[in-house]
Amino acid sequence: METAFGIIAALVALVGLLAALGHVGYLAMLNSAARKRGVAGGATAEYVSGRWKVAGGTAAAAGVGLLLTSGGVLPDVLGLLLAGGAGIAAKQALDTTRERFRNP
């Protein structure tokens, strides 16, 4: 039972980390496109620079959560909650960013 829970916790933490890294990657893509546009991409570059802390924080929290899942049951639960919560926060932040820049 303990091993099965550890595997599930690690998978949830990994998915949370992937979601957080997806947000970081999307911001990097937006920043690159904004820099290529020069002055016309100034507003986008400014928005992206304000979102780096959120993306970095969720990625760091998900990474720590994934590392916590290598212990017993209590660290597995803490890692699952930390990385899962960070993944949910990153997904919501990514959705907010995508909605802002989606073409109608």
PyMOL commands that set and color helices and strands:
alter all, ss='L'
color gray80, all
select helices_A, chain A and resi 2-68+73-101
alter helices_A, ss='H'
color red, helices_A
deselect
rebuild
show_as cartoon
